[in-house]
Amino acid sequence: MQTVAALESATRGGASIVDRQPRRSTEALAREREVGTEHSHPPGVERLNYTRGNRQEFDVSSILRLEAIRNLIQSMTRPLRVAMVHYRDAAIAGGSLRVGETIANNLDPEHVSAEFVFAYGEPGPVADRTNLECHFIRARGPKDFTVWAHARDLFAKLQPDIIHFQEGVVWLRTALTRTPAKKIVHIHGRYSSFQSPDQTARKKIRVALDARLSRTYLKSMDAQICINHATRNWLLDVGWISKTKSRVIYNAIDVDRFALLMPRQDARARLGLPRGAPLLGMICRLVWEKGCSDFLSIIERLPERWHGVICGDGPLRDQLHRECEQRGIASRIHFLGSLDDVRPVYAAIDAYAFVSRYDAFGLTAAEAMAARVPVFGIEREGDYGEPEYPLIRPNIASMVKCDRDHKVDQAVQEIARRIAHFGEHPEIRVNSIELAHAWIENCFSASIQAEAMTRVYHEILGKNRSSPQSLAQFYDAQRAAAERIIDRLGERQAVAATA
């Protein structure tokens, strides 16, 4: 610290170095002139006359070097600046918006200063909740070339060290070509592997073109952040990302936001849900891969007193309404649309259904467990159970494995049976609810994700040495600590059960 202080003091003003030169009196200078011993003016040294009457010398190149050192010290000690880029500030954006919000809001401001940049639209739920700066480009589409210059001006003003793309805003990445900030992209799952089987030929062509564009977009980045090893390995296999530039950082949630929910009856009144019926809930975008039709099948097989709650919107909304009519369960299904705040939904429901045909992480399942809502689901294609760092464990959620499409009806029947049994005997899930909450709190809390992300930010800027191995060790330590907590909690539950 003394060295830093000395350098800053030495470079604070142009005369500070000069003031440290040996002073010679006016009489001494006069004698030197008389005898011809006055110091010559060597190359690279300037002589300055000050009003106090004496003449001083200083080395300009030394001053410039010290100024460069001072700037380097300042860049090393100030927080690095990150611009978190999203499509728009709207709940319909889905999980990627919540991921970016969770990261930015939980970074340590002493090390990382984050701001949000939204390509489209107006302020929404993130701007309402955050204390961070939010900027809105308000583009009308990717071909709105009039905003490209505006976007470059905005980022020139922000001067971020890193631009973190949470979503594929390809035109913005193109507009920022040759700007100095490092660009990284967050990859939220495998691309286009799980699509509706009834796609039209035109849709398939569009998917293929999007895939080529996505590959170019990902490879243009300085780093790629994958949310699990399965996603990273899949993208490495198809050649879309680089082994040296890609890292795995698991998703997380702000557990504290789900710690204190409103009373159940208040939540139901707010959402217009029946007060006395047991409710099975589902929060997702209404698309084929989320298994919405299977959710309706579960409700159809449950006792009539059970109702279903669907929070979200998407292209299948009208189709699902028609399907409810065909199944004769329209009066038992409640569509809430997209909500800026989903916590009242978790407060209102008795159980959560996780029935995705493919899910890279299972963000809503993690939120349900953090809210102490029991999770029932169908285990199919998905990366939420990868052995390195699983979200779903056997003792924290009731999952029915289904590895073939022709076994879906059987899985739906079994999960409906389990939910109905839980409705009659809710005490059977008390222990697993507490184990699930402890697992999420100690493995998937926002502080863990923020720490891992900070390490990668510094690595990208060359401020420390990180690697896939060091991140793996970090997560191994988190998992080991969480498993010790789970084991102790399980032992206490076993003792209490036999008391």
C-alpha positions as CSV (number, residue, x, y, z in Angstrom):
1,M,0.0,0.0,0.0
2,Q,2.9,2.3,0.7
3,T,4.2,1.8,-2.9
4,V,0.7,2.6,-4.3
5,A,0.4,5.7,-2.2
6,A,3.9,6.8,-3.2
7,L,3.1,6.3,-6.9
8,E,-0.2,8.2,-6.7
9,S,1.5,11.0,-4.8
10,A,4.3,11.1,-7.3
11,T,1.9,11.4,-10.3
12,R,-0.8,13.5,-8.8
13,G,0.5,16.7,-10.3
14,G,3.1,17.6,-13.0
15,A,5.2,19.5,-10.5
16,S,5.3,16.8,-7.8
17,I,8.3,15.1,-9.3
18,V,10.0,18.4,-10.0
19,D,9.6,19.5,-6.4
20,R,11.8,16.5,-5.4
21,Q,14.8,17.7,-7.5
22,P,17.8,19.1,-5.5
23,R,17.4,22.9,-5.2
24,R,20.2,25.2,-6.1
25,S,20.4,28.8,-4.9
26,T,20.5,31.8,-7.2
27,E,24.1,32.5,-6.1
28,A,25.2,29.0,-7.0
29,L,23.6,29.2,-10.4
30,A,25.4,32.5,-11.0
31,R,28.8,31.1,-10.1
32,E,28.2,28.1,-12.4
33,R,27.5,30.5,-15.3
34,E,30.7,32.5,-14.6
35,V,33.0,29.4,-14.5
36,G,31.2,27.6,-17.3
37,T,30.1,24.7,-15.2
38,E,26.3,25.1,-15.6
39,H,24.7,21.7,-16.3
40,S,24.0,20.9,-19.9
41,H,20.5,20.1,-21.1
42,P,20.6,16.3,-21.8
43,P,18.2,14.8,-24.4
44,G,14.8,13.9,-23.0
45,V,15.0,16.4,-20.1
46,E,13.2,19.7,-20.1
47,R,14.0,22.8,-18.0
48,L,11.1,24.7,-16.4
49,N,11.2,28.1,-14.9
50,Y,9.0,28.6,-11.8
51,T,7.9,31.9,-10.3
52,R,9.8,31.1,-7.2
53,G,12.9,31.9,-9.2
54,N,14.9,28.6,-9.3
55,R,15.2,26.3,-12.4
56,Q,14.4,22.6,-12.1
57,E,14.8,19.6,-14.4
58,F,12.7,16.5,-14.8
59,D,12.6,13.5,-17.2
60,V,9.4,13.7,-19.2
61,S,9.5,10.0,-20.2
62,S,9.7,9.0,-16.5
63,I,6.6,11.1,-15.8
64,L,4.8,9.3,-18.6
65,R,5.8,5.9,-17.3
66,L,4.6,6.8,-13.8
67,E,1.3,8.1,-15.2
68,A,0.8,4.8,-17.0
69,I,1.6,2.9,-13.8
70,R,-0.9,5.1,-11.9
71,N,-3.6,4.3,-14.5
72,L,-2.9,0.6,-14.3
73,I,-3.2,0.8,-10.5
74,Q,-6.5,2.5,-10.8
75,S,-7.8,-0.1,-13.2
76,M,-6.7,-2.8,-10.9
77,T,-8.3,-1.3,-7.8
78,R,-11.7,-0.1,-9.2
79,P,-14.5,-2.6,-9.7
80,L,-14.7,-4.0,-13.2
81,R,-17.7,-2.9,-15.2
82,V,-20.2,-5.3,-16.7
83,A,-23.1,-4.6,-19.0
84,M,-25.8,-7.3,-18.7
85,V,-27.6,-7.5,-22.1
86,H,-31.2,-8.8,-22.5
87,Y,-33.9,-8.7,-25.1
88,R,-36.5,-6.9,-23.1
89,D,-37.5,-6.3,-19.5
90,A,-40.7,-8.4,-19.5
91,A,-41.8,-11.6,-17.8
92,I,-42.5,-13.3,-21.1
93,A,-38.7,-13.4,-21.7
94,G,-38.6,-16.3,-19.3
95,G,-35.8,-17.9,-17.3
96,S,-32.9,-16.1,-19.1
97,L,-34.2,-12.8,-17.7
98,R,-34.3,-14.2,-14.2
99,V,-30.8,-15.7,-14.6
100,G,-29.3,-12.3,-15.6
101,E,-31.2,-10.5,-12.9
102,T,-30.0,-12.9,-10.2
103,I,-26.4,-12.6,-11.3
104,A,-26.3,-8.8,-11.6
105,N,-28.1,-8.2,-8.4
106,N,-25.9,-10.5,-6.3
107,L,-22.4,-9.5,-7.6
108,D,-20.2,-7.8,-4.9
109,P,-20.2,-4.1,-6.0
110,E,-16.7,-3.8,-4.5
111,H,-15.4,-6.1,-7.2
112,V,-18.0,-5.9,-10.1
113,S,-20.2,-2.9,-11.0
114,A,-23.1,-4.2,-13.2
115,E,-25.7,-2.4,-15.2
116,F,-28.6,-3.7,-17.4
117,V,-29.0,-3.0,-21.1
118,F,-32.3,-4.0,-22.8
119,A,-32.4,-4.0,-26.6
120,Y,-36.2,-3.6,-26.9
121,G,-39.2,-2.3,-25.0
122,E,-39.7,-0.2,-21.9
123,P,-38.9,-0.6,-18.2
124,G,-40.5,-3.7,-16.6
125,P,-40.1,-5.9,-13.5
126,V,-36.3,-5.9,-13.4
127,A,-36.1,-2.1,-13.5
128,D,-38.8,-1.9,-10.7
129,R,-36.9,-4.3,-8.4
130,T,-33.3,-3.5,-8.9
131,N,-31.0,-0.8,-7.5
132,L,-28.8,-1.1,-10.6
133,E,-28.8,1.3,-13.6
134,C,-31.0,0.1,-16.5
135,H,-30.6,1.4,-20.0
136,F,-33.1,0.9,-22.9
137,I,-32.0,1.0,-26.5
138,R,-35.7,0.7,-27.7
139,A,-34.9,-0.9,-31.0
140,R,-37.9,-1.7,-33.2
141,G,-36.2,-4.9,-34.6
142,P,-32.9,-6.4,-35.7
143,K,-33.1,-4.4,-39.0
144,D,-33.6,-1.1,-37.2
145,F,-30.3,0.3,-38.4
146,T,-31.0,3.7,-37.0
147,V,-30.3,2.5,-33.5
148,W,-27.0,0.9,-34.2
149,A,-25.1,4.1,-33.8
150,H,-27.1,4.9,-30.7
151,A,-26.2,1.5,-29.3
152,R,-22.5,2.1,-29.9
153,D,-22.7,5.6,-28.3
154,L,-24.4,4.1,-25.3
155,F,-21.7,1.5,-24.7
156,A,-19.0,4.1,-25.4
157,K,-20.5,6.1,-22.5
158,L,-20.9,3.1,-20.2
159,Q,-17.3,1.9,-21.0
160,P,-17.9,-1.7,-19.8
161,D,-15.0,-4.0,-19.4
162,I,-17.3,-6.9,-20.3
163,I,-20.5,-7.1,-22.2
164,H,-22.4,-10.1,-21.0
165,F,-25.1,-11.3,-23.4
166,Q,-27.8,-13.3,-21.6
167,E,-29.7,-13.7,-24.9
168,G,-28.9,-13.9,-28.6
169,V,-29.2,-10.2,-29.5
170,V,-27.2,-10.9,-32.7
171,W,-27.7,-7.5,-34.3
172,L,-26.3,-5.7,-31.1
173,R,-23.3,-8.0,-31.1
174,T,-22.7,-7.1,-34.8
175,A,-23.2,-3.3,-34.1
176,L,-20.5,-3.6,-31.3
177,T,-17.9,-5.1,-33.6
178,R,-14.4,-3.8,-32.9
179,T,-15.4,-2.1,-29.7
180,P,-12.9,-2.7,-26.9
181,A,-15.0,-4.5,-24.3
182,K,-14.8,-8.3,-24.0
183,K,-18.0,-10.0,-25.1
184,I,-19.3,-13.2,-23.5
185,V,-22.6,-15.1,-23.9
186,H,-24.7,-17.1,-21.5
187,I,-25.9,-20.4,-23.0
188,H,-29.1,-21.6,-21.3
189,G,-29.3,-25.1,-22.8
190,R,-28.8,-27.2,-25.9
191,Y,-29.9,-25.7,-29.2
192,S,-32.9,-27.0,-31.2
193,S,-32.6,-30.6,-30.2
194,F,-36.0,-30.8,-28.7
195,Q,-38.7,-29.5,-31.0
196,S,-42.3,-30.3,-31.6
197,P,-42.7,-33.3,-33.9
198,D,-45.4,-31.6,-36.0
199,Q,-43.1,-28.8,-37.3
200,T,-43.8,-27.6,-40.9
201,A,-41.1,-27.8,-43.5
202,R,-40.8,-24.0,-43.4
203,K,-40.3,-24.1,-39.7
204,K,-37.6,-26.8,-40.0
205,I,-35.7,-24.7,-42.6
206,R,-36.0,-21.7,-40.2
207,V,-34.6,-23.8,-37.4
208,A,-31.6,-24.9,-39.6
209,L,-30.9,-21.3,-40.6
210,D,-31.1,-20.1,-37.0
211,A,-28.7,-22.9,-36.0
212,R,-26.1,-21.6,-38.5
213,L,-26.5,-18.1,-37.2
214,S,-26.3,-19.3,-33.6
215,R,-23.0,-21.1,-34.3
216,T,-21.5,-17.9,-35.8
217,Y,-22.8,-15.8,-33.0
218,L,-21.4,-18.1,-30.3
219,K,-18.0,-18.4,-31.9
220,S,-17.7,-14.6,-32.2
221,M,-17.6,-14.3,-28.4
222,D,-14.5,-14.0,-26.2
223,A,-16.1,-16.6,-23.8
224,Q,-19.1,-18.8,-23.5
225,I,-20.9,-19.6,-20.2
226,C,-22.8,-22.8,-20.2
227,I,-25.3,-23.6,-17.4
228,N,-24.1,-27.3,-17.1
229,H,-21.6,-29.8,-18.4
230,A,-24.2,-31.5,-20.7
231,T,-24.8,-28.2,-22.5
232,R,-21.1,-27.5,-22.8
233,N,-20.2,-31.0,-24.0
234,W,-23.0,-31.0,-26.6
235,L,-21.9,-27.7,-28.0
236,L,-18.3,-28.8,-28.1
237,D,-19.3,-31.9,-30.0
238,V,-21.0,-29.9,-32.7
239,G,-18.2,-27.4,-32.9
240,W,-20.1,-24.4,-31.8
241,I,-17.9,-23.3,-28.9
242,S,-14.3,-23.6,-27.9
243,K,-12.9,-25.7,-25.1
244,T,-10.5,-23.0,-24.0
245,K,-13.1,-20.2,-24.0
246,S,-16.1,-22.1,-22.5
247,R,-16.9,-22.5,-18.8
248,V,-19.7,-24.1,-16.7
249,I,-21.6,-21.9,-14.2
250,Y,-24.7,-23.4,-12.8
251,N,-27.9,-21.4,-12.5
252,A,-29.1,-20.2,-9.1
253,I,-31.9,-18.4,-7.5
254,D,-32.2,-15.7,-4.8
255,V,-33.4,-18.0,-2.0
256,D,-34.1,-15.1,0.3
257,R,-36.9,-13.9,-2.1
258,F,-38.8,-17.1,-1.5
259,A,-38.2,-17.3,2.3
260,L,-41.2,-15.2,3.4
261,L,-44.3,-15.7,1.2
262,M,-47.7,-14.2,1.7
263,P,-50.3,-16.4,3.5
264,R,-51.9,-19.0,1.2
265,Q,-55.4,-17.6,1.3
266,D,-54.2,-14.1,0.6
267,A,-52.3,-15.4,-2.4
268,R,-55.3,-17.2,-3.7
269,A,-57.5,-14.2,-3.3
270,R,-55.0,-12.0,-5.1
271,L,-54.8,-14.5,-8.0
272,G,-58.5,-15.3,-8.1
273,L,-58.0,-19.0,-7.3
274,P,-60.4,-21.2,-5.4
275,R,-59.9,-21.0,-1.6
276,G,-60.7,-24.6,-0.6
277,A,-59.4,-26.7,-3.5
278,P,-56.0,-28.4,-3.5
279,L,-53.9,-26.8,-6.2
280,L,-51.2,-28.3,-8.5
281,G,-49.2,-25.6,-10.1
282,M,-46.9,-25.1,-13.2
283,I,-44.9,-22.0,-14.2
284,C,-43.5,-22.1,-17.7
285,R,-43.6,-20.7,-21.2
286,L,-46.5,-22.4,-23.0
287,V,-44.5,-24.4,-25.6
288,W,-44.4,-28.1,-26.6
289,E,-41.2,-29.0,-24.7
290,K,-42.6,-27.9,-21.3
291,G,-45.1,-30.8,-21.3
292,C,-48.2,-28.7,-20.8
293,S,-50.5,-31.4,-22.3
294,D,-49.1,-33.9,-19.8
295,F,-49.9,-31.5,-17.0
296,L,-53.5,-31.5,-18.2
297,S,-53.5,-35.3,-18.2
298,I,-52.4,-35.3,-14.6
299,I,-55.2,-33.0,-13.6
300,E,-57.6,-35.2,-15.5
301,R,-56.5,-38.3,-13.5
302,L,-56.6,-36.5,-10.1
303,P,-59.7,-36.5,-7.9
304,E,-62.1,-33.8,-9.0
305,R,-61.4,-31.6,-6.0
306,W,-57.9,-31.0,-7.4
307,H,-57.4,-27.9,-9.6
308,G,-54.6,-26.9,-11.9
309,V,-52.8,-23.5,-12.1
310,I,-50.8,-22.6,-15.2
311,C,-48.7,-19.4,-15.0
312,G,-47.1,-18.3,-18.2
313,D,-47.9,-17.5,-21.8
314,G,-46.9,-18.7,-25.2
315,P,-47.9,-20.0,-28.6
316,L,-49.9,-23.0,-27.2
317,R,-52.2,-21.0,-25.0
318,D,-55.3,-21.2,-27.3
319,Q,-54.6,-24.9,-28.0
320,L,-54.4,-25.7,-24.3
321,H,-57.7,-23.9,-23.7
322,R,-59.3,-26.1,-26.4
323,E,-57.7,-29.2,-24.9
324,C,-59.2,-28.4,-21.5
325,E,-62.7,-28.2,-23.1
326,Q,-62.1,-31.5,-24.8
327,R,-61.0,-33.2,-21.6
328,G,-63.8,-31.8,-19.6
329,I,-61.6,-30.0,-17.1
330,A,-62.0,-26.4,-18.2
331,S,-63.5,-25.4,-14.9
332,R,-60.6,-27.0,-13.0
333,I,-57.7,-25.2,-14.9
334,H,-56.8,-21.6,-14.1
335,F,-54.6,-19.7,-16.6
336,L,-52.9,-16.8,-15.0
337,G,-50.8,-15.6,-17.9
338,S,-47.4,-14.1,-17.4
339,L,-46.7,-12.5,-14.0
340,D,-43.9,-10.1,-13.2
341,D,-43.7,-11.7,-9.7
342,V,-44.4,-15.4,-9.5
343,R,-44.0,-15.7,-5.7
344,P,-47.8,-15.5,-5.1
345,V,-48.2,-18.6,-7.2
346,Y,-45.8,-20.6,-5.1
347,A,-47.6,-19.2,-2.0
348,A,-51.0,-20.3,-3.4
349,I,-50.3,-23.9,-4.6
350,D,-50.1,-27.1,-2.6
351,A,-47.7,-28.9,-5.0
352,Y,-45.6,-28.2,-8.1
353,A,-45.6,-30.2,-11.3
354,F,-42.3,-30.5,-13.2
355,V,-43.1,-32.3,-16.4
356,S,-40.8,-30.8,-19.1
357,R,-40.0,-33.0,-22.1
358,Y,-36.6,-31.2,-22.0
359,D,-35.3,-28.8,-19.4
360,A,-31.7,-27.7,-19.2
361,F,-31.8,-26.7,-15.5
362,G,-35.3,-26.6,-13.9
363,L,-35.3,-23.1,-12.6
364,T,-39.0,-23.2,-11.5
365,A,-38.4,-26.5,-9.7
366,A,-35.6,-24.9,-7.8
367,E,-37.9,-21.9,-6.9
368,A,-40.6,-24.3,-5.7
369,M,-38.1,-26.1,-3.5
370,A,-36.9,-22.8,-2.1
371,A,-40.5,-21.8,-1.4
372,R,-41.0,-25.2,0.4
373,V,-43.5,-26.5,-2.1
374,P,-43.2,-30.2,-2.8
375,V,-42.2,-31.1,-6.4
376,F,-43.7,-34.0,-8.4
377,G,-42.4,-34.7,-11.8
378,I,-41.7,-36.8,-14.8
379,E,-38.0,-37.4,-15.4
380,R,-37.3,-37.3,-19.1
381,E,-34.7,-35.6,-21.3
382,G,-32.9,-32.9,-19.3
383,D,-29.7,-31.9,-17.7
384,Y,-31.0,-31.0,-14.2
385,G,-29.8,-34.4,-12.8
386,E,-26.3,-34.5,-14.1
387,P,-24.0,-36.3,-11.6
388,E,-21.5,-33.6,-11.2
389,Y,-23.9,-31.2,-9.6
390,P,-27.6,-32.4,-9.7
391,L,-30.5,-30.1,-9.0
392,I,-32.9,-33.1,-8.6
393,R,-32.0,-35.8,-6.0
394,P,-34.1,-38.8,-5.1
395,N,-34.8,-37.7,-1.6
396,I,-35.9,-34.1,-2.4
397,A,-38.5,-34.5,-5.2
398,S,-40.9,-37.3,-6.3
399,M,-39.9,-38.1,-9.8
400,V,-41.1,-40.8,-12.1
401,K,-38.6,-41.9,-14.8
402,C,-39.9,-42.0,-18.4
403,D,-37.3,-42.7,-21.1
404,R,-39.7,-43.6,-23.9
405,D,-42.6,-41.7,-25.3
406,H,-44.9,-44.7,-25.2
407,K,-44.5,-44.8,-21.5
408,V,-45.8,-41.3,-20.8
409,D,-49.3,-42.4,-20.0
410,Q,-47.9,-44.8,-17.4
411,A,-45.8,-42.1,-15.9
412,V,-48.7,-39.6,-15.8
413,Q,-50.8,-42.2,-14.0
414,E,-48.2,-42.9,-11.4
415,I,-47.4,-39.2,-10.7
416,A,-51.2,-38.5,-10.4
417,R,-51.4,-41.4,-7.8
418,R,-48.5,-39.9,-5.8
419,I,-50.0,-36.4,-5.8
420,A,-53.4,-37.8,-4.7
421,H,-51.8,-39.7,-1.9
422,F,-50.0,-36.6,-0.8
423,G,-53.3,-34.7,-0.8
424,E,-54.7,-37.2,1.7
425,H,-51.5,-37.4,3.8
426,P,-49.5,-34.2,3.4
427,E,-47.3,-35.1,6.3
428,I,-45.4,-37.7,4.2
429,R,-43.6,-34.9,2.3
430,V,-42.5,-32.7,5.3
431,N,-39.0,-34.2,5.6
432,S,-38.3,-34.1,1.9
433,I,-39.5,-30.5,1.7
434,E,-36.9,-29.4,4.3
435,L,-34.2,-31.5,2.6
436,A,-35.0,-29.9,-0.7
437,H,-34.9,-26.4,0.8
438,A,-31.5,-27.1,2.4
439,W,-30.1,-28.5,-0.9
440,I,-31.1,-25.5,-2.9
441,E,-29.9,-23.0,-0.2
442,N,-26.4,-24.6,-0.1
443,C,-25.9,-25.6,-3.7
444,F,-27.9,-23.2,-5.9
445,S,-28.1,-19.9,-4.0
446,A,-27.4,-16.7,-5.8
447,S,-24.2,-16.0,-3.9
448,I,-22.6,-19.2,-5.2
449,Q,-23.4,-18.3,-8.8
450,A,-22.2,-14.7,-8.3
451,E,-18.8,-15.8,-6.9
452,A,-18.3,-18.2,-9.8
453,M,-19.2,-15.5,-12.3
454,T,-16.9,-13.0,-10.7
455,R,-14.0,-15.5,-11.0
456,V,-14.7,-15.9,-14.7
457,Y,-15.0,-12.1,-15.3
458,H,-11.5,-11.6,-13.8
459,E,-10.1,-14.5,-15.8
460,I,-11.4,-13.0,-19.0
461,L,-9.7,-9.7,-18.2
462,G,-6.5,-11.5,-17.3
463,K,-6.7,-10.4,-13.6
464,N,-6.4,-13.9,-12.2
465,R,-5.9,-17.5,-13.4
466,S,-9.0,-19.6,-13.5
467,S,-9.9,-22.7,-15.5
468,P,-12.6,-25.3,-15.9
469,Q,-10.7,-27.4,-13.3
470,S,-10.7,-24.6,-10.7
471,L,-14.4,-24.0,-11.2
472,A,-15.1,-27.7,-10.9
473,Q,-13.1,-27.7,-7.6
474,F,-15.2,-24.7,-6.4
475,Y,-18.4,-26.5,-7.1
476,D,-17.1,-29.8,-5.6
477,A,-16.5,-28.0,-2.4
478,Q,-20.0,-26.5,-2.4
479,R,-21.6,-29.8,-3.1
480,A,-19.6,-31.6,-0.4
481,A,-20.6,-29.0,2.2
482,A,-24.2,-29.3,1.2
483,E,-24.2,-33.0,1.4
484,R,-22.8,-32.9,4.9
485,I,-25.7,-30.6,5.9
486,I,-28.2,-32.8,4.2
487,D,-26.8,-35.9,6.0
488,R,-27.0,-34.2,9.4
489,L,-30.6,-33.0,8.7
490,G,-31.6,-36.5,7.6
491,E,-30.1,-38.0,10.8
492,R,-32.1,-35.6,12.9
493,Q,-35.2,-36.4,11.0
494,A,-34.6,-40.1,11.5
495,V,-34.1,-39.7,15.3
496,A,-37.3,-37.5,15.5
497,A,-39.3,-40.2,13.7
498,T,-38.3,-42.9,16.2
499,A,-38.8,-40.7,19.3
